[in-house]
């Protein structure tokens, strides 16, 4: 009987300790889930900030693109006005400089459009007012324009259970 009481006391102590451990474990699990949620919210905020910065940069680049377009128009106007000069040598010299300036403007605009194209998604391009498929873009980025990596985001896909309709529709 004494042995039974001692074993019962040990078991009660063991049960109390197990309950304390379960409580501690559930508390730690709750803290872990809260930390994961805070991390998810913080990651979303950082992502929004990055998108906001890219939007600002794209708008500034679009403004520069427009300014270069105006410069190009002025250079074309200058080239048209060179025919009014009396001296043929001056016409040739100014015409060559105008052609060189116009080529530089076209190349700079193409590079700006490449940068915008690389940095923004299709939705953001529409928001900023940039063509999705730009025939004026150069098609290549130079000097550090290589992609070093990418961020792969997992998409939450609902569980459709045994239904095949949802999988067919959302494929």
HELIX and SHEET records of a PDB file:
HELIX    1   1 UNK A    2  UNK A   81  1                                  80    
HELIX    2   2 UNK A   82  UNK A   84  5                                   3    
HELIX    3   3 UNK A   88  UNK A  119  1                                  32    
HELIX    4   4 UNK A  122  UNK A  128  1                                   7    
HELIX    5   5 UNK A  165  UNK A  170  1                                   6    
END                                                                             
